[in-house]
Amino acid sequence: MSRRIDDGLSRQRRYQLRHQAAGLCYACPDRATHHDLCETHWLLRRVEERERYRRAHGVPGRWSGRP
């Protein structure tokens, strides 16, 4: 019994699964270079993760000497 890609899934998740199967970025139609993301979206995700970690652990920003 094969499972269709749209069995109870949202439109956004179906889009992501189609792109993953085709080797594309989840967020745009560019080729995925880092697992499931293109270079642009991978860098954006890394910056967001770094900022989230910095806020959660009280680490000063990269430019901590600014006024």
QUIRA-V657096 format. One record per residue. N is the residue number from 0. RES is the residue in one small letter. OMEGA is omega as a letter, one per 20 degrees, with the letter a starting at -180 (none if undefined). Layout:
n->N res->RES omega->OMEGA
n->N res->RES omega->OMEGA
This chain:
n->0 res->m omega->a
n->1 res->s omega->a
n->2 res->r omega->r
n->3 res->r omega->a
n->4 res->i omega->a
n->5 res->d omega->r
n->6 res->d omega->r
n->7 res->g omega->a
n->8 res->l omega->r
n->9 res->s omega->r
n->10 res->r omega->a
n->11 res->q omega->a
n->12 res->r omega->r
n->13 res->r omega->r
n->14 res->y omega->a
n->15 res->q omega->a
n->16 res->l omega->r
n->17 res->r omega->r
n->18 res->h omega->r
n->19 res->q omega->r
n->20 res->a omega->a
n->21 res->a omega->a
n->22 res->g omega->a
n->23 res->l omega->r
n->24 res->c omega->r
n->25 res->y omega->a
n->26 res->a omega->a
n->27 res->c omega->a
n->28 res->p omega->r
n->29 res->d omega->r
n->30 res->r omega->r
n->31 res->a omega->r
n->32 res->t omega->r
n->33 res->h omega->a
n->34 res->h omega->a
n->35 res->d omega->a
n->36 res->l omega->r
n->37 res->c omega->a
n->38 res->e omega->a
n->39 res->t omega->a
n->40 res->h omega->r
n->41 res->w omega->r
n->42 res->l omega->r
n->43 res->l omega->r
n->44 res->r omega->r
n->45 res->r omega->r
n->46 res->v omega->r
n->47 res->e omega->r
n->48 res->e omega->a
n->49 res->r omega->r
n->50 res->e omega->r
n->51 res->r omega->r
n->52 res->y omega->a
n->53 res->r omega->r
n->54 res->r omega->a
n->55 res->a omega->a
n->56 res->h omega->r
n->57 res->g omega->r
n->58 res->v omega->r
n->59 res->p omega->r
n->60 res->g omega->a
n->61 res->r omega->a
n->62 res->w omega->a
n->63 res->s omega->a
n->64 res->g omega->a
n->65 res->r omega->a
n->66 res->p omega->none
